[in-house]
Each structure stands twice: as C-alpha cells, then as structure tokens.
C-alpha cells in the first residue's frame, strides 16, 4: 500500500506559537513523515511571525478569507516544518476569537483545496477551531482531535454570524458548537487519554454525534525538540538511559548554582508550575512538611505570581532546602534534568504530558491518582519492584508528604532507583508511537 498523506489543520503550530497543542500537531506530523508517510500542517500566524521562521517562504499567491472586518487577502507561507520532512503551510492571519479562527482556517482550506495545493488521504482537525474545515477537505478518512481533552462552549451570536456570512453554516449542523461540527464530519474523535474521552462524551457539543462514531484514546508523545536530555542545549550536561553520568552532573550544577543542602541520599524534588486550579495551592501547603524531610525542593519560576512570591519568602526561611528556578520556560527542562522526582498535583490532568516529560528526563513522576495519570501510570510496588510512578490519592498535605516519603525511600536504594529511572526514560511516550496509532485508526476507515 502506498504511504498515506496526512493533512493536519490547526489554528496554531510550533514554532509559530508555543504551548502543548501547537507542539503536538507538529510533533505528530514530524513522526509520521519520519515513518515514511507524507504530512502537511495548515495553520495560522501573523505574517511578521511567519516571516521570521527559517525555511518558510512567502508564496506569490494569497488566500481570500472572511474576517470580522470583511473579506481580506492573507499572505501564504510554505516550507518544511523545523527539523522535519513534514510540510508547513501558514495563512498570514490570526483570529480574534474562536469563531474567527475557525473561519480563517476553513476559508484557507477551501481556497487551497480548490487550487489543488492541498490533497489528503487522511484529514485531521487538530482542535475545535479546525473542525469546520473538515467539511471542506476531500479525504478517505477524517479525524477530529481534541488535543487538550477539553471542549469549548457555544459560539457567541457575533461568532455564529461571522461563520454564516462566510457561507459556512455552523448553526445548521452543530447548534453553535464547533466541537459538534468537527464531530459531524469526522469518522472518529481522538482524545489524549481514556479519562478525557469519557469526559468529552458527556459534553453538549458531542451529544448529537452519530451513535457509531467512536471516541479513541491515544497517548501523545513528549519527545518533541528540544525535549531530549541527550541533546538539550540548556542542560549543564547531557545524558541518556544508557549513559546516566550527565544527570548526576546536572544535579551537582543546580546544587552549586542555588547553594542547596544536598547529601548523597537527599531527594532532589522538582514540582510542576504552581498554578491555581492545577494543584498549586495544595503543593504550596505541603512545602513546610517537605522541608522537614531529607528533601530539597525546586520550584519553576512561572506559575501564579502570588503563589511564587510566597515560595520565595519560604525559601529565605528554608535556606538550602527550597529554591525557585527563575528565568524562562527552559529552566523547567533544567529542573527536570536535575531532579530525582517531579511532583504534580493537577486534579484534572487530561493529557499526562507533565509525567511524560518527567520520564523523558529521568525524573520519577509523583502525581495525583486521577485523570491521565491514572490512565497511563502504575503505582510503584516495592515488593515486586514494578511500576512507573508514585501515586497519591488526595490533595491533602499529609497525602502529598506520604508520597514524597515513598519517593525518598526509593531514592535511597540505588539497586532499585537507578534501574527504574533508566526504564522510565526508555518507556517515555514518543510521537512515533502516536503516529503508529494514527496510522492504525486511519486504516480502519480506508
């Protein structure tokens, strides 16, 4: 069978836009291209942003789209996705809301399909704003992906009017829900975890979908560049599952740089960004108890400003036991590279990316037993020396402390901890596995 051509449609793609969803669409396209398939990503970005991306060239033709200010001709950029054989096509515009983003993408897709510049065996709408485009792209198989595991609400009257004025009637199909439009024109709906799929099935935007249209849970990869400890340029030293010496050097470098009180058996514990609604308050409440253990805690410098300011005050009182890694998001990679374990208390994590990145960098996930963590991770059992994480059952400070104590006990046993960390790195989720799953799903529909 000849290789399939996958067309991904997303209103945001890396490196034009940062974030988990833009990284994901390019990561999957890159993996499919590496496996021998053909992959193209159609996305949006401001012209000045697209012009700065190496490898993207502005085409002579433009794309006519409908906007809140009337019809416009957008510039079109095309080239290779960074570090990939996948193609990237960018319409030079940016929606001011979900409805306008959906219209811009749909108009661009309609124009490019009409000119024969876009063809697909498999059309993949990546996110709800891309669902409208599925009805305009001829393809044997159509997949609607909800990459964050969450669905948006109904469009506003102004957004609905914009969709209708562009000749793309949202209300007749989806009752004003972009998710309903995506589901109506897809063969299958893809979610990043089983728990996310179950939650989405109960959303109003999916209530009208065909009874035989399946939800499919696929774990997304986390090895998108630069998330590779073997090559990551911000790490003090590089390392891999087969050569772990660099991780010890990362630990020493962070210890020196922040004057940490680390002994040979001390657990160097990283935490996920302190964000309200994602376990930030609960993690903050547990920090005083952790300071009494043989544990040194590293907190990334992004997150809720008020919570971070409280951590900085606590760090002054707990010199050598608590530190904030100030700087940009690259410091989170330094944290993962140095840490023995990573603590995350998000009660509604639907993707599992935080735990996957921890595995990738050789940090033991210590996570709340819910959502994607429950779907993909197994609590470590000391008797059988099996498992992939330390799971805790509630967000109470004593439960978090108990989980960290278990991680500390595991860290104290080199015979158990070192093989576990190597195994975690080897089994961290990869986009090549996600690509294989998408190939299998597409094969079901032709």
C-alpha positions as CSV (number, residue, x, y, z in Angstrom):
1,X,0.0,0.0,0.0
2,X,1.4,3.4,-0.9
3,X,2.1,5.8,2.1
4,X,-0.9,7.9,3.2
5,X,-0.9,11.6,3.0
6,X,-2.0,13.2,6.3
7,X,-3.3,16.8,6.3
8,X,-3.3,18.4,9.8
9,X,-5.4,21.6,10.2
10,X,-4.7,23.7,13.4
11,X,-5.0,27.3,14.2
12,X,-1.6,27.2,16.0
13,X,1.6,25.2,15.3
14,X,5.1,25.3,16.7
15,X,7.4,27.2,16.3
16,X,4.9,29.9,15.3
17,X,3.2,29.5,18.6
18,X,4.4,27.9,21.8
19,X,2.4,25.6,24.0
20,X,1.3,22.0,24.3
21,X,-1.2,21.9,21.5
22,X,1.0,23.7,18.9
23,X,3.9,21.4,19.8
24,X,1.7,18.4,19.5
25,X,0.4,18.9,15.9
26,X,4.0,19.4,14.6
27,X,5.4,16.6,16.7
28,X,2.9,14.1,15.2
29,X,3.4,15.4,11.7
30,X,7.2,15.1,12.1
31,X,6.8,11.5,13.4
32,X,4.5,10.5,10.5
33,X,7.0,11.9,8.0
34,X,9.8,10.1,9.6
35,X,7.9,6.8,9.3
36,X,7.5,7.2,5.6
37,X,4.1,8.8,5.4
38,X,3.5,12.3,3.9
39,X,2.3,15.0,6.2
40,X,1.3,18.7,5.8
41,X,0.2,21.1,8.5
42,X,-2.0,24.0,7.6
43,X,-2.1,26.7,10.3
44,X,-2.4,30.4,11.0
45,X,0.0,33.0,12.2
46,X,0.7,36.7,12.0
47,X,2.7,37.5,8.8
48,X,5.6,39.0,10.7
49,X,5.8,35.9,12.8
50,X,5.7,33.5,9.9
51,X,8.3,35.6,8.0
52,X,10.8,35.0,10.8
53,X,10.7,31.2,10.8
54,X,13.7,29.7,8.9
55,X,12.6,27.7,5.9
56,X,9.2,29.3,5.4
57,X,9.0,31.2,2.1
58,X,6.2,33.6,1.1
59,X,4.3,32.5,-2.0
60,X,3.2,34.9,-4.7
61,X,-0.5,33.9,-4.3
62,X,-2.7,35.0,-1.4
63,X,-5.7,33.4,0.3
64,X,-9.1,35.1,0.4
65,X,-10.8,34.9,3.8
66,X,-13.7,36.4,5.7
67,X,-13.0,38.3,8.8
68,X,-14.9,40.5,11.3
69,X,-13.8,43.5,9.2
70,X,-14.9,42.0,5.9
71,X,-13.1,40.0,3.1
72,X,-9.3,40.0,3.2
73,X,-6.4,38.6,1.2
74,X,-3.9,36.9,3.5
75,X,-0.3,36.1,2.5
76,X,0.6,32.4,2.3
77,X,3.8,31.0,3.6
78,X,5.2,27.5,2.8
79,X,8.2,25.4,3.7
80,X,9.4,22.5,5.8
81,X,8.4,22.2,9.5
82,X,11.5,22.7,11.7
83,X,13.7,19.5,12.0
84,X,11.2,17.6,9.9
85,X,10.2,16.4,6.4
86,X,6.7,17.5,7.1
87,X,5.3,20.4,5.1
88,X,4.1,23.6,6.8
89,X,1.6,26.0,5.1
90,X,0.7,29.1,7.0
91,X,-2.0,31.6,6.2
92,X,-0.9,35.0,7.5
93,X,-3.7,35.9,9.8
94,X,-4.9,35.5,13.3
95,X,-8.4,35.1,14.7
96,X,-9.5,37.4,17.5
97,X,-11.8,34.7,18.8
98,X,-12.7,31.0,18.3
99,X,-15.2,31.8,15.6
100,X,-12.9,34.0,13.5
101,X,-10.1,31.5,13.8
102,X,-12.4,28.7,12.6
103,X,-13.5,30.8,9.6
104,X,-9.9,31.8,8.7
105,X,-8.8,28.2,8.7
106,X,-11.8,27.0,6.8
107,X,-11.5,29.7,4.1
108,X,-7.8,28.9,3.7
109,X,-8.5,25.2,3.4
110,X,-11.3,25.8,0.9
111,X,-9.1,28.0,-1.3
112,X,-6.1,25.7,-1.2
113,X,-8.1,22.6,-1.9
114,X,-9.8,24.4,-4.8
115,X,-6.4,25.3,-6.3
116,X,-5.2,21.7,-5.9
117,X,-2.5,22.8,-3.4
118,X,-4.0,20.7,-0.6
119,X,-4.8,17.0,-1.0
120,X,-5.2,14.4,1.7
121,X,-5.9,10.7,2.3
122,X,-6.4,11.5,6.0
123,X,-7.7,14.9,7.1
124,X,-7.0,15.6,10.8
125,X,-8.7,18.6,12.5
126,X,-6.4,19.4,15.5
127,X,-8.6,21.3,17.9
128,X,-12.2,22.6,17.8
129,X,-11.4,25.6,15.6
130,X,-10.3,23.2,12.9
131,X,-13.5,21.2,13.0
132,X,-15.2,23.5,10.5
133,X,-12.5,22.7,7.9
134,X,-13.2,19.0,7.8
135,X,-16.3,19.5,5.7
136,X,-14.2,21.2,3.0
137,X,-11.4,18.8,2.6
138,X,-12.0,15.7,0.5
139,X,-10.4,12.7,2.3
140,X,-10.9,9.0,2.7
141,X,-10.7,9.3,6.5
142,X,-11.4,12.3,8.7
143,X,-10.3,12.5,12.3
144,X,-11.3,15.2,14.8
145,X,-8.7,15.5,17.6
146,X,-9.4,17.3,20.9
147,X,-5.7,17.6,21.9
148,X,-6.2,19.2,25.3
149,X,-9.0,16.9,26.3
150,X,-11.4,19.8,26.8
151,X,-14.2,21.2,24.7
152,X,-15.2,24.8,24.4
153,X,-18.7,26.3,24.8
154,X,-21.2,27.6,22.3
155,X,-20.2,30.3,19.9
156,X,-21.4,33.8,20.6
157,X,-24.1,35.3,18.3
158,X,-21.4,37.5,16.7
159,X,-19.1,34.5,16.0
160,X,-22.1,32.5,14.6
161,X,-23.0,35.4,12.3
162,X,-19.4,35.5,11.0
163,X,-19.5,31.8,10.2
164,X,-22.8,32.2,8.4
165,X,-21.6,35.2,6.5
166,X,-18.7,33.2,5.1
167,X,-21.1,30.6,3.7
168,X,-20.1,28.1,6.5
169,X,-23.3,27.5,8.4
170,X,-22.4,26.5,11.9
171,X,-25.9,26.5,13.4
172,X,-27.5,24.0,11.0
173,X,-25.0,21.3,11.9
174,X,-23.7,22.0,15.4
175,X,-26.1,24.3,17.2
176,X,-23.3,26.8,17.6
177,X,-20.7,24.3,19.0
178,X,-17.5,24.0,17.0
179,X,-17.0,20.6,18.5
180,X,-20.3,19.4,17.1
181,X,-19.3,20.5,13.6
182,X,-16.0,18.6,13.9
183,X,-17.8,15.5,15.1
184,X,-20.4,15.7,12.4
185,X,-17.8,15.5,9.6
186,X,-15.3,13.1,11.3
187,X,-15.1,9.3,11.2
188,X,-13.7,9.2,14.7
189,X,-12.9,11.6,17.6
190,X,-9.4,11.3,19.2
191,X,-8.7,12.3,22.8
192,X,-5.4,12.2,24.6
193,X,-6.5,9.8,27.3
194,X,-9.3,7.5,28.2
195,X,-10.5,9.8,31.1
196,X,-10.6,12.7,28.7
197,X,-12.6,10.7,26.2
198,X,-15.2,9.8,28.9
199,X,-15.5,13.5,30.0
200,X,-15.9,14.6,26.4
201,X,-18.6,12.1,25.7
202,X,-20.8,14.0,28.2
203,X,-20.2,17.4,26.7
204,X,-23.2,19.1,25.0
205,X,-21.1,19.7,21.8
206,X,-20.8,15.9,21.3
207,X,-24.3,14.9,22.2
208,X,-25.6,15.0,18.6
209,X,-22.8,12.9,17.1
210,X,-23.6,9.7,15.3
211,X,-24.1,6.7,17.6
212,X,-21.5,4.7,15.8
213,X,-18.8,7.4,15.8
214,X,-16.1,6.2,18.3
215,X,-14.0,8.1,20.7
216,X,-10.5,6.8,20.6
217,X,-7.9,7.4,23.3
218,X,-4.3,7.8,22.1
219,X,-1.4,8.8,24.3
220,X,0.5,11.7,22.8
221,X,4.3,11.8,22.7
222,X,6.6,14.2,24.5
223,X,9.8,13.9,22.6
224,X,9.4,17.0,20.5
225,X,12.5,19.1,20.3
226,X,14.2,20.3,22.4
227,X,12.9,17.8,25.0
228,X,15.7,15.3,24.7
229,X,18.2,15.1,27.6
230,X,20.8,13.7,25.2
231,X,20.9,16.9,23.2
232,X,19.1,19.6,25.2
233,X,21.4,22.6,25.0
234,X,20.2,24.2,28.2
235,X,21.3,21.3,30.4
236,X,24.6,21.6,32.3
237,X,25.4,18.1,30.9
238,X,23.6,15.7,28.5
239,X,22.6,12.2,29.3
240,X,20.6,9.2,28.1
241,X,19.2,6.0,29.5
242,X,22.4,4.2,28.5
243,X,24.7,6.9,29.8
244,X,23.4,8.5,33.0
245,X,26.5,10.3,34.2
246,X,25.3,13.6,32.9
247,X,22.2,13.5,35.1
248,X,24.5,13.5,38.2
249,X,26.3,16.5,36.7
250,X,23.0,18.3,36.3
251,X,22.3,17.6,39.9
252,X,25.7,19.0,41.0
253,X,25.4,22.1,38.8
254,X,22.0,23.0,40.2
255,X,23.2,22.3,43.8
256,X,26.1,24.7,43.3
257,X,24.1,27.3,41.5
258,X,21.4,27.6,44.2
259,X,23.5,26.6,47.3
260,X,21.4,23.6,48.1
261,X,22.0,21.4,51.1
262,X,22.1,18.0,49.2
263,X,23.6,14.9,50.7
264,X,24.2,11.6,48.8
265,X,20.8,10.3,49.7
266,X,18.8,13.5,49.6
267,X,15.8,13.5,47.2
268,X,16.0,16.4,44.8
269,X,12.3,17.1,44.1
270,X,11.0,19.3,41.3
271,X,7.4,20.5,41.3
272,X,5.2,21.4,38.4
273,X,4.4,25.2,38.0
274,X,2.3,26.4,40.9
275,X,-1.0,27.3,39.3
276,X,-4.3,27.8,41.0
277,X,-6.8,25.2,39.9
278,X,-4.0,22.8,39.0
279,X,-2.8,21.8,42.4
280,X,-0.7,25.0,43.1
281,X,-2.3,25.8,46.4
282,X,-2.1,22.2,47.6
283,X,1.6,21.9,46.7
284,X,2.3,25.2,48.5
285,X,0.6,23.9,51.6
286,X,2.7,20.8,51.6
287,X,6.1,22.5,51.3
288,X,6.7,23.2,55.0
289,X,6.3,19.4,55.8
290,X,8.6,18.5,53.0
291,X,11.3,20.9,54.4
292,X,11.5,18.6,57.5
293,X,12.5,15.6,55.4
294,X,15.8,14.8,53.6
295,X,14.3,16.5,50.6
296,X,15.3,19.6,48.6
297,X,12.6,21.2,46.5
298,X,12.9,23.1,43.3
299,X,10.1,25.3,42.0
300,X,9.9,26.7,38.5
301,X,9.7,30.4,38.1
302,X,6.5,30.5,36.2
303,X,3.0,30.0,37.6
304,X,0.7,32.1,39.7
305,X,2.7,35.2,40.8
306,X,1.1,35.3,44.3
307,X,2.0,31.7,45.0
308,X,5.5,32.2,43.7
309,X,6.1,35.2,45.9
310,X,5.1,33.1,48.9
311,X,7.5,30.4,47.9
312,X,10.3,33.0,47.6
313,X,9.6,34.1,51.2
314,X,9.6,30.5,52.4
315,X,12.9,29.9,50.5
316,X,14.6,32.6,52.6
317,X,13.5,30.8,55.8
318,X,14.5,27.4,54.5
319,X,17.9,28.2,53.1
320,X,19.3,25.2,51.2
321,X,16.1,23.3,51.3
322,X,13.9,25.2,48.8
323,X,14.7,27.2,45.7
324,X,12.9,28.9,42.8
325,X,14.5,28.5,39.4
326,X,14.0,31.9,37.9
327,X,14.1,32.5,34.2
328,X,12.2,31.4,31.1
329,X,10.5,28.1,30.4
330,X,13.9,26.5,29.6
331,X,14.5,26.4,33.3
332,X,11.8,23.8,33.6
333,X,14.0,21.5,31.5
334,X,17.0,22.2,33.7
335,X,14.8,21.3,36.7
336,X,13.7,18.0,35.1
337,X,17.2,17.2,34.2
338,X,18.5,17.6,37.7
339,X,15.6,16.3,39.7
340,X,15.2,12.8,41.1
341,X,11.4,13.1,41.1
342,X,8.8,15.5,39.9
343,X,5.7,16.3,41.9
344,X,2.4,17.3,40.2
345,X,-0.9,17.7,41.9
346,X,-3.2,18.7,39.0
347,X,-6.6,17.1,39.7
348,X,-7.8,17.3,36.1
349,X,-4.7,16.5,34.0
350,X,-6.2,15.1,30.8
351,X,-3.0,14.6,28.7
352,X,-0.3,13.2,31.0
353,X,2.3,15.4,29.4
354,X,3.9,16.6,32.6
355,X,4.5,13.0,33.8
356,X,5.8,12.0,30.3
357,X,8.3,14.8,30.3
358,X,9.4,13.8,33.8
359,X,10.1,10.3,32.5
360,X,11.9,11.6,29.4
361,X,14.4,13.4,31.7
362,X,14.8,10.6,34.2
363,X,12.6,12.1,37.0
364,X,10.2,9.8,38.8
365,X,6.6,11.1,38.5
366,X,4.9,11.7,41.9
367,X,1.4,12.5,40.8
368,X,-2.2,12.7,41.9
369,X,-4.0,9.5,41.1
370,X,-6.6,10.9,38.7
371,X,-7.2,11.7,35.0
372,X,-4.5,10.8,32.6
373,X,-2.1,9.8,35.4
374,X,-4.5,7.0,36.4
375,X,-4.9,6.0,32.8
376,X,-1.2,5.7,32.0
377,X,0.8,5.3,35.2
378,X,1.2,2.4,37.6
379,X,1.9,2.9,41.3
380,X,5.3,1.6,42.3
381,X,5.3,-1.6,44.3
382,X,8.4,-2.2,46.4
383,X,7.9,-5.9,46.8
384,X,7.9,-6.6,43.0
385,X,10.0,-3.6,42.0
386,X,7.4,-2.7,39.3
387,X,5.6,0.5,38.5
388,X,6.2,3.8,36.8
389,X,5.2,6.4,39.3
390,X,4.3,7.2,42.9
391,X,0.6,7.9,43.0
392,X,-1.3,9.6,45.9
393,X,-5.0,9.6,46.4
394,X,-5.9,13.0,47.7
395,X,-4.6,16.6,47.7
396,X,-4.3,16.8,51.5
397,X,-0.8,17.9,52.6
398,X,-0.2,14.7,54.5
399,X,-1.0,12.5,51.4
400,X,1.5,14.5,49.4
401,X,4.1,14.2,52.2
402,X,3.5,10.4,52.3
403,X,4.0,10.1,48.6
404,X,7.3,12.1,48.8
405,X,8.4,9.9,51.6
406,X,7.9,6.8,49.4
407,X,9.9,8.5,46.6
408,X,12.6,9.3,49.2
409,X,12.8,5.7,50.3
410,X,13.1,4.6,46.7
411,X,15.8,7.1,46.0
412,X,17.8,5.8,49.0
413,X,18.0,2.3,47.3
414,X,20.4,2.6,44.3
415,X,19.7,-1.0,43.4
416,X,16.0,-0.1,42.9
417,X,16.1,3.6,41.8
418,X,18.7,3.6,39.1
419,X,17.2,0.7,37.0
420,X,13.7,2.3,37.5
421,X,14.9,5.7,36.2
422,X,16.5,4.1,33.1
423,X,13.3,2.1,32.4
424,X,11.2,5.3,32.7
425,X,13.4,7.1,30.2
426,X,13.2,4.2,27.8
427,X,9.4,3.9,28.0
428,X,8.6,7.7,28.0
429,X,5.8,8.3,25.4
430,X,7.1,9.1,21.9
431,X,5.5,10.6,18.9
432,X,6.5,7.6,16.8
433,X,4.1,5.5,18.9
434,X,1.3,8.1,18.5
435,X,2.0,8.2,14.7
436,X,1.6,4.4,14.6
437,X,-1.7,4.6,16.4
438,X,-3.0,7.3,13.9
439,X,-2.0,5.1,11.0
440,X,-4.0,2.2,12.5
441,X,-7.0,4.4,13.1
442,X,-6.8,5.8,9.5
443,X,-6.6,2.2,8.1
444,X,-9.9,1.3,9.7
445,X,-11.6,3.9,7.5
446,X,-9.7,3.2,4.3
